[in-house]
């Protein structure tokens, strides 16, 4: 798995990531994109990484739970068969945000690329992911809708909860209930 250090993604790394997405598209490999937004992964005291916003879990716990679930569901294991057995595994792209311990205790599969920042609009346009796992912020939902990418919403706070319900009611994605 290719990883950049959170907070250290530069333009060259972003271009390398987009090149990898382009290669996946050219080869017919599906793409799963994960981004839990900029606020939950931030140091915001009310809604960020260490905050609970009245919930039973922190932003960190929410994000790491999402990463683990996606890796478990879509990850290609390292010792469980030949390369052919992994040919159907999607390319997983994860936008981690700035936290240095974003992947602490999380096992990253070999078909995942994790970066502190991902050029989201470009990735959605170029990669047309099979699935976008998101916190359900308004910008992410509008951007995914503009390219026809279905979403799985794992809401954290605020309008994300009602946005998740709208996504499910309108049939262009599903939500994880809190």
Long-range contacts (C-beta under 8 A, 24 or more apart in sequence): 1-108, 1-109, 1-110, 1-111, 1-112, 1-113, 1-114, 2-113, 2-114, 3-103, 3-108, 3-113, 3-114, 3-115, 4-114, 4-115, 4-116, 5-100, 5-116, 6-96, 6-97, 6-98, 6-99, 6-100, 6-102, 6-116, 7-98, 7-100, 7-116, 8-116, 9-115, 9-116, 9-117, 9-118, 13-115, 14-115, 14-117, 14-118, 14-119, 17-93, 17-113, 17-115, 17-118, 17-119, 17-123, 18-119, 18-122, 18-123, 18-126, 20-91, 20-113, 21-91, 21-93, 21-123, 21-126, 21-127, 22-126, 24-91, 24-127, 25-126, 25-127, 25-128, 29-90, 29-91, 30-90, 30-91, 30-129, 30-130, 31-90, 31-91, 31-92, 31-93, 31-127, 31-128, 31-129, 31-130, 32-70, 32-74, 32-90, 32-91, 32-92, 32-93, 32-129, 32-130, 32-131, 32-132, 32-133, 33-92, 33-93, 33-94, 33-95, 33-118, 33-120, 33-123, 33-124, 33-127, 33-129, 33-131, 33-132, 33-133, 33-149, 34-66, 34-67, 34-70, 34-92, 34-93, 34-94, 34-95, 34-132, 34-133, 34-134, 35-94, 35-95, 35-118, 35-120, 35-132, 35-133, 35-134, 35-135, 35-140, 36-62, 36-63, 36-66, 36-95, 36-97, 36-134, 36-135, 36-154, 36-156, 37-134, 37-135, 37-137, 37-140, 37-156, 38-97, 39-137, 39-156, 39-157, 40-97, 40-135, 40-156, 40-157, 41-96, 41-97, 41-98, 41-99, 41-102, 42-97, 42-98, 43-98, 47-156, 47-157, 47-158, 49-97, 49-99, 53-156, 53-157, 55-156, 55-157, 55-178, 59-156, 60-99, 60-101, 62-154, 62-156, 63-97, 63-102, 64-102, 64-103, 64-104, 64-105, 64-106, 66-133, 66-154, 67-94, 67-103, 67-106, 68-106, 68-107, 70-94, 70-133, 71-106, 71-107, 71-108, 71-109, 71-112, 74-109, 74-111, 75-108, 75-109, 75-110, 75-111, 75-112, 76-109, 76-110, 76-111, 77-109, 78-109, 78-110, 86-110, 86-111, 90-130, 93-118, 93-123, 93-127, 93-129, 94-118, 95-120, 124-149, 135-160, 136-160, 136-161, 136-163, 136-164, 136-167, 136-175, 137-163, 138-163, 141-167, 145-172, 152-176
